[in-house]
Amino acid sequence: MPLSTADPLLRGFPFPFADDRYRYSTNIEPARTPVFTPAGQWGGAVLDIDTEYQTELRERAAILAADPTRGTILPHMRGAAWDTMLTLMRELAVTYPDTIRLTREGDRWAWENRILGLRADFVYGDDATLPSEPLHYIASQVQEDIVLLDQRDGALYGDAGVVTFAADWSFGFDVGMSFLEIHGPVPRIRQERVIVRAHEFLKRLQPHQPYRRTNWTMTIGRRLDVSTERYYEWGPDRETIKHVDDVAFARLVHLRVEVQHLIRLPESGAILFLIRTYMLPLEKLATVETWRRRAAAVLAELPADIADYKGIIKYKDRAASWLAAHGEGAA
Ligand code: HEM
């Protein structure tokens, strides 16, 4: 059992490994199905507001102010941006009715987010009735990163989004690319057909039937923005982590998990892709015995090409050994 399930980061952590061995897979399942873990639960709703809400939103605002390319809407995606905003407002209002409200009178909508002290009265589709463009407006009120995919000529294109917490990729570089091009750098997927199958699935996705999947990697330090743009800041940590002692190692190295939702928007027909990032340092992860054992096994067995692509090859064996040695009752 964990030392304290009162720890909110442990309680809501979406531990991603269902087995002692990890390989890429399409791993899609219906959304809104709660998953019970030894520390708590996750996944009951599409959007998740946790104790990091205000901190992460402040961080997103600072990143966007410094680098506006993190939020881009190609002109043909303006309708999808409105569709996204209303869809996410409805999700928030249903999930957090005590603090968030959306009501409608005729063509006027009233929005209230009491957690942030925000109100807006808007007319759907009229940018002038909102304090900012709709995708940015809603991105400033959810912890999730957002990508919108347009479907045309039998393919999907990442044509809009607000992404401030990318794990080793660049939204500004990828915007406008097809789904298959975006996944070009991922190893093994051509042989294993994971991405081609996912593409076929997404093209058939229906409104009001959201799906989800998880993905994972590791990050040094509690750093959400490990985008390509800032590689010069975080890339060197992969070398310096070799020289810290075990206590600092377990405090700094985090298992980073993305809960990704896939939703067909009802009005525009675009695909809404939400990426919510959770991070847990190894020292906390090890307090949940089943997670400690399983993560140790997965990391020890992980093939080099996958570890290399994830950027964890220099320290994943040490992470596996640290986890294996730090069970309950270990010295
Ligand atoms: C069912 C749907 C999907 C599947 C099965 C899938 C699968 C994967 C896999 C296996 C990876 C490698 C991850 C790693 O090693 O850490 C990856 C990376 C990535 N995925 Fe997806 N993905 C899906 C949906 C999407 C969507 C909708 C987008 C939106 C544009 C997206 C954007 C990316 C990006 C940007 C990367 C990083 C690529 C890079 O290194 O430049 N994925 N995906």
Boltz pocket constraint, residues with backbone or C-beta under 6 A from the ligand:
constraints:
  - pocket:
      binder: B
      contacts: [[A, 24], [A, 25], [A, 26], [A, 27], [A, 28], [A, 147], [A, 149], [A, 158], [A, 167], [A, 168], [A, 169], [A, 170], [A, 174], [A, 179], [A, 182], [A, 183], [A, 185], [A, 186], [A, 194], [A, 195], [A, 198], [A, 199], [A, 213], [A, 215], [A, 216], [A, 217], [A, 273], [A, 306], [A, 309], [A, 310]]
      max_distance: 6.0
